[in-house]
Amino acid sequence: MITLDLCLPDTRYPIHIGRGLLDDAQLILPHLPQRKVAIVTNATVAPLYLERLQRGLEEAGVSVLPIVLPDGEVYKTWDTLNLIFDALLSSRAERKTTLIALGGGVIGDMTGFAAACYQRGAPFIQVPTTLLAQVDSSVGGKTAINHPKGKNMIGAFYQPRAVIADMTLLDTLPQRELSAGLAEVIKYGLLGDVDFLTWLEDNMAALRARDYDALAYAVRRSCEMKAEIVVQDEKETGVRALLNLGHTFGHAIEAGLGFGTWLHGEAVGAGMVLAAALSHELGWIDEAALQRAVRLIGAAGLPTQAPDLGLEAWLEHMSHDKKVESGKLRFVLLKRLGEAAIVEGVDAAALERVLTGPYIQRAD
Amino acid sequence: MITLDLCLPDTRYPIHIGRGLLDDAQLILPHLPQRKVAIVTNATVAPLYLERLQRGLEEAGVSVLPIVLPDGEVYKTWDTLNLIFDALLSSRAERKTTLIALGGGVIGDMTGFAAACYQRGAPFIQVPTTLLAQVDSSVGGKTAINHPKGKNMIGAFYQPRAVIADMTLLDTLPQRELSAGLAEVIKYGLLGDVDFLTWLEDNMAALRARDYDALAYAVRRSCEMKAEIVVQDEKETGVRALLNLGHTFGHAIEAGLGFGTWLHGEAVGAGMVLAAALSHELGWIDEAALQRAVRLIGAAGLPTQAPDLGLEAWLEHMSHDKKVESGKLRFVLLKRLGEAAIVEGVDAAALERVLTGPYIQRAD
């Protein structure tokens, strides 16, 4: 096991990365202000991992309330969030009861937001069970639910007390979800570390074969980079927006197709292709660099073409992006491989060429 | 106009107290990161004050989105909160759009919570239109909505950028609401300043006659005391709970009768009588002190008897209090007039005597 420390102005917390961590209650106990927790998970993860986590805690004298939600991005709503509140209030959970998120990004985001709001703030711990959650959504304190008019529109910045990333939990992850997680891993290479990008090209086969060492390195390097950026800008007033590479296009794909049709990571994969293509259109990266990005995204098992939403729908969905300022779209684009920048006032013709170009699926 | 400064670790903001402040857009402009605001108000306040506030801002070049909600504590729910989100998203409000709460405690709490959650945090400003909101709920950053199982159970600590308390807005406040606000004013005297309590006894008639100078002094002294406590303990891990004097009983009254039957301030008034009676039962204050508290609460036009909920219902409702720790009720009680303390493990027999005693309304 290795442990990274995320030090923020008001708090610091460990990110534990290793194997078999789910059974080690000692990683959780120091963070509990009282020996009572609620484990929030979903109907897919519960049969696989709930009992192991619950037993370890109960053997250590912790009272456990399991809360099992339906599985899927379509359930990342207020109604589902309210199931958590109902369960907490019915069992008289207090403001010092710790919420443990056992699941992927949807569970982590909803549990974190529930913790942020329950009695104005209860402690919480992330136990991510998907690669995407391990490398990205469990770290950094972004929590949210979706609104019919936009993804993650209602939420809070609220940090966990600890993140526990157990590589062996990825054994049961469907291949499609593994690829979705790799999208966020590739993102870190593209936006900030060309050496890591090269490492990913060399190790993509090992990652997709779930080699624990390769996965642990990818998770570690991703979390290190994320931590570096979050420390500089916890509330996303500036540099943190770089972590949104591929996400402006990606969120539009998710909203345009209906949340849950494509996985978030798949939308981000195709979104990064569009971001790279737009960077190329603007003359910032050359064709070879664009192709290298597209190839790596494809090698991860991700789509390299976005669905054809139609120009108007693209612009409409992107206009709900949280990065919009004074009505202007802002994109995260590539200055070169390994360096991203936030760009406002992108040339409309270049954007239109990308949204009608070769990285958009043709209907025929 | 006088201005208090509330300085917290992460932020500081002014509390302006005076007359005719509603028309002075200069008090708001310095706090707007962009010239776009949403004014959240209710159907009662809108016809009285919305146009004045809106016009002043529009004349200063600010684009204004008015959001008018139904009026009343029963609407302090997720469904109403969602009306705010719908309006913000439909009009493409951004994360730098400022929300202005124009109304009483319900509007302030909901607008603040909406601002806390909208795109993970938009700026907001409080323009309280009731005495209760001016002396208490608009200051200190507590925001929330109710849940069927408990008041203010879902919320956030989220500070406004400014608070603007205009005494002349109290002209249109119904007498019953003025009394409800005085409950929180009396609270400050009881919990921390016996000289202020004496001042209140001497000036209760002037306050109820809406003498601007008397009101301004009461608002100022209340905000000063609240600010002092909030600065010590923004997130209520300790001393801030003192501000809950009368609220454990009061919340049980509101929940027991159904939210909105009694005004919050009325419930706090009767709740403070019960807290004083319990303090007397425990031998901390003598009969004369208890009578002095009861008399002042009555003089403010507030109920000095609580409804007869029945012992079981009292205990059930109080068990949902946010101050409960490890299953134990905690009360804020009076060591003497002008000094309160947080007490755990109150003698059950003493509590029962209070909840079946002379300060409970008899059914006959």
Interface residues (C-beta under 8 A of the other chain):
Chain A: D10 Q34 W78 N82 F85 D86 L89 S90 R92 E94 R95 K96 A116 C117 Y118 Q119 R120 G121 K142 T143 A144 H147 K149 G150 N152 M153 I154 G155 A156 F157 K235 E236 S319 H320 K322 V324 E325 S326 G327
Chain B: D10 Q34 W78 N82 F85 D86 L89 S90 R92 E94 R95 K96 A116 C117 Y118 Q119 R120 G121 K142 T143 A144 H147 K149 G150 N152 M153 I154 G155 A156 F157 K235 E236 S319 H320 K322 V324 E325 S326 G327
